[in-house]
Amino acid sequence: MQSSVFAHRAWRARRVRALLAALAATAASATAAAQPITSPEPPPPGNTRDTSDTGDTGVAAQAPAPVAATSVIVTGRVIDSLGKPVAGAHVTLEAAATTLSDSAGRFRISAPLGATLIVDRDGYDVTLASVLGETLEVTLLAAGTRAEMIEVRGEAPPASPGAAKLDRNELQRIPGGGGDIVRTLTAMPGVVNLQIPLGYTGVVIRGASPQDSKVLIDGFEVPMLFHDVGLRSVVPAEAIESLDYIPGGFEVGFGRTSSGLVNLTTRPGSATRSEQAELSVVDGGVMAQGTVGRRTRYMFGVRRSTIDLLLPSLIGDADLSLTTVPRYYDAQLRVDHELSASWNLMVSALAADDLLEIVGSKNEDAEAKRFRKHSYFARATVSAQYRSGPWSATLALSGMAPTFDATNGLYQRIKFSYPMVTPRAELRRTAARAAGLTDVVWTAGAEAQVTRANVDIAIGTEPREGEPPPMVEDPKDVSETFKGVIWMPDAAAWTSLAANVGSRVRVVAGARGDVYGRAGEFVVQPRGELQLKLAPELTARLSAGLYTRPPEYQSEVLDKTLHAERSTQTIAGLTYEPFSGARVQTSAYYTDRRKMIVHAVDDDSLTNDGRGTTMGAELLATYRNAAWFTWLSYAYSHSTRIDHPGMARRLFDYDQPHSLNAAASWKHGRWQLGGRFQIYSGLPYTPATGSVLDSDRNVYMPVYAGANSERAPLHHQLDLRIDYSWRWGPAALTAFADVQNVYMNESVVTYFYSYDFSQRSSFKSLPLLPSIGLRGVL
Amino acid sequence: MNRPGRIALVVACVALASSGCDDDTDPPWQLDHDRIIAVRSTPPRVAPGEQATIDALLGFKGAPVAEQAPEAAVVLEPAGFEGALARDGARWVVTAPSADQLAAARRALGLATDALVPLKLQVDYAGGALRAIKTVYLGGEAANPAMTDVEIDRTSATPAALVIAPLRDVPLSIARDDATYDVTWLSSCGTMHDFDLPSAYLRVEADDPTSGQLALVVRDSTGGVNWQVWTIEAR
């Protein structure tokens, strides 16, 4: 055993010497171009990029060497193939300065642009990394897993001013998620914060309507982010690689949304086989990952709720028969296969199934009191990535089969299934220099989305944004009835060009064209961004563009005369990175919304008469080091709209002027402790001032004051989280407790009224919500 | 096609076992509450030249229910039929116009030649603080639903006062099809369960009022409404 360790060290020494020799021989091949702002190039699936050939951005780039290259302070991070930080790695500048990565994998070193760093750590293959900018992420592979593979990845700046990207490890350190890291989205500046997920998909951004934002998983839209009960997202924490939050100003490759988007990236399988299980009071699941041969990685997970086994005993003697309360499944699969040096293939699949059935009586045969909702979807995506020198491309085909099936009593029903298929292709060409510009990236892409919606509905008229809900529902109201098939053939194409103009300025300009086939509408959406390096640590960004959302929400699909909603977004931001691990970013935005879909004044038909504006400012400050992860976010927002010309301006339903989140997490040995304080404004609501009995229908019809003319009170709470990890035989175990609202501050979330609107009561924030669980990895 | 807000709220309330829902409002079956419970036209459909009388069942906080004629009433629609409603002493009376006038109204409203003409009324009580709308159908004939086949504690109901045992489920039923009839049970004594089903039950818990009234309101598909009220005591 001892001799094999010595032999291994000797072999590593030879490898380092050989690499240094190779460096000396190729010193002149370092990139000459000064690149003060890195291009926002997304990482390829599997987080690997083979730069062994002579691409413009590769390690062995063929551009002539500079006479005197500009030195920069490089801050970076060393991670392993699982994305975990690698501490104690030697980061060496070509026989010159050297430093060690800290426990978070972070390092800081001064190096000339174009220089090569040698990254070395026991147990890993030695890796070279080229200094192309001020940030760098280096992936080390376990020794012997992939000989001669050199992996280099630049840490891209946020996708737009105000955007943020967090990986799984960071997300897990923000308390208050109740064990679900996607719920930490509420800590993002600009995300409307309440204790329960909001709206159509579960996330509302910058005070807009819920349907104005999209949730993507691996780049493709999914119909919902959270399971019914709202405590869990449809993707478990361990199956998530990273979360991109882009509240606006996103690039031309994204469309069909007029506000912001959230993109979850699933986790590629580990190079090392492992199995793990987790059980909590909410759900339990298993996950497996590993490799098949040398070229294929897999990740597979499945989860089932457990809360449905516990909840009936909590309901007690209420007049409810909880036939299924609520039961959910979800499953995830991802397979990454390296076809060749240039081609990688990714297959991912995701499915979720939620069933809820409530009979508002102890008599389970009382069909008039039965509410049943069954929603499920499955999405499968096949994606091929090509990368060779300056060229890269992505070809993808994705299909989704979602169904929403609900019945309420004897008369009302919604059955809506809308299978869709989405082919997508995107081509990218990079060049270190072109036409006097540097770090040039040209992108072009196209996609289609063809949906066949099978609709069978018989419901009352659904309220639009700002219209008070029918607090007392008439279960016999089927005024909106439709049964049939609707085709929605949409297509889009886009192109953009990004380049450095001089040493401090980077410009991104592009356009996207969307064809919304049902309405026969074609919309061109120009978008652009200007980045200005004011100082080595300070970057200013200004973006502006047009964004559209097709009419596909609720009964919008029934009306083929509706146009897409439009928004013109203008965002200005500053990013300041004073030292390694610290980042402060601020942004201010103004969004002008037009052609918003509203009910007509005279009847229940829909029109594009609405207009609105949102303005606000956001701050996000983060700091990471070996032990600490801290987070401070604040958002101010003001969202107003005019539903019809001449009408008074009113607040959006989700206008939340103030939202502050401060979180800190400290890790030491086996323990991890975290706390999060949040304070945010209540949401507007429309008060009822009385009612009129419709004696024919036996329903009290409310009389309302002005739409959203009052606001629920401010809410604040403290969440705490503690994790303890240990080994038990071959298993690595982690026990966690996440407690929300520890000092039990009960604030009014909204009000609800008695059946005749003569009395009012409140729906309050949850007094205390503990989440306890155990996770084991084999 | 989702109904996110309501569903999220309902599901959240259920899932969290009502820990966040602080509902101290009167339930819809509570008779001890100021409101209009139902408005009745007798008969609900009126042939040309015939008359119907309008009254309502009212509930009061701290007082028994009462049948009362409206303090004020107006015709909301159709326009031109304002004269069909008139006060007659203490009563409000609808008089159906002639067959020719109804035929003209059908043409104006785009109704079939044999269709009933809906006359929508607004009735006020308590100086306008309590308001309801009621449709009387002109040009036809029908009667309000009969209050028969009612069983209370598995015994055929009579108008006599009721005495029930506390801390026991007391079954209440009326033999009506739930899909055709709208049935509402109300009480100011005990706690009502399944108040909006033909088969309900009443239970007087230890902390419930032990005396009050029990009411049954039945609506049919012809616009007919009827009710019956009992005095009830638990002992």
Chai-1 contact restraints between the chains, C-beta under 6 A:
chainA,res_idxA,chainB,res_idxB,connection_type,confidence,min_distance_angstrom,max_distance_angstrom,comment,restraint_id
A,I196,B,A12,contact,1.0,0.0,6.0,A-B,restraint_1
A,G199,B,P4,contact,1.0,0.0,6.0,A-B,restraint_2
A,Y200,B,N2,contact,1.0,0.0,6.0,A-B,restraint_3
A,Y200,B,P4,contact,1.0,0.0,6.0,A-B,restraint_4
A,D228,B,V11,contact,1.0,0.0,6.0,A-B,restraint_5
A,V229,B,A15,contact,1.0,0.0,6.0,A-B,restraint_6
A,G230,B,A12,contact,1.0,0.0,6.0,A-B,restraint_7
A,L314,B,A17,contact,1.0,0.0,6.0,A-B,restraint_8
A,I315,B,A17,contact,1.0,0.0,6.0,A-B,restraint_9
A,D319,B,H193,contact,1.0,0.0,6.0,A-B,restraint_10
A,S361,B,D194,contact,1.0,0.0,6.0,A-B,restraint_11
A,A366,B,L197,contact,1.0,0.0,6.0,A-B,restraint_12
A,A368,B,D178,contact,1.0,0.0,6.0,A-B,restraint_13
A,F404,B,M1,contact,1.0,0.0,6.0,A-B,restraint_14
A,L410,B,A179,contact,1.0,0.0,6.0,A-B,restraint_15
A,I414,B,M1,contact,1.0,0.0,6.0,A-B,restraint_16
A,F416,B,M1,contact,1.0,0.0,6.0,A-B,restraint_17
A,P469,B,R6,contact,1.0,0.0,6.0,A-B,restraint_18
A,Q554,B,M1,contact,1.0,0.0,6.0,A-B,restraint_19
A,V692,B,R131,contact,1.0,0.0,6.0,A-B,restraint_20
A,L693,B,I36,contact,1.0,0.0,6.0,A-B,restraint_21
A,L693,B,A132,contact,1.0,0.0,6.0,A-B,restraint_22
A,D694,B,I133,contact,1.0,0.0,6.0,A-B,restraint_23
A,S695,B,A38,contact,1.0,0.0,6.0,A-B,restraint_24
A,S695,B,V39,contact,1.0,0.0,6.0,A-B,restraint_25
A,S695,B,A132,contact,1.0,0.0,6.0,A-B,restraint_26
A,S695,B,K134,contact,1.0,0.0,6.0,A-B,restraint_27
A,D696,B,T135,contact,1.0,0.0,6.0,A-B,restraint_28
A,N698,B,D182,contact,1.0,0.0,6.0,A-B,restraint_29
A,S754,B,T25,contact,1.0,0.0,6.0,A-B,restraint_30
A,S754,B,D26,contact,1.0,0.0,6.0,A-B,restraint_31
A,Y755,B,P28,contact,1.0,0.0,6.0,A-B,restraint_32
A,D756,B,R35,contact,1.0,0.0,6.0,A-B,restraint_33
A,Q759,B,T25,contact,1.0,0.0,6.0,A-B,restraint_34
A,S761,B,D22,contact,1.0,0.0,6.0,A-B,restraint_35
A,S761,B,D23,contact,1.0,0.0,6.0,A-B,restraint_36
A,S761,B,D24,contact,1.0,0.0,6.0,A-B,restraint_37
A,S761,B,T25,contact,1.0,0.0,6.0,A-B,restraint_38
A,S762,B,D22,contact,1.0,0.0,6.0,A-B,restraint_39
A,F763,B,C21,contact,1.0,0.0,6.0,A-B,restraint_40
A,K764,B,G20,contact,1.0,0.0,6.0,A-B,restraint_41
A,K764,B,D22,contact,1.0,0.0,6.0,A-B,restraint_42
A,L766,B,G20,contact,1.0,0.0,6.0,A-B,restraint_43
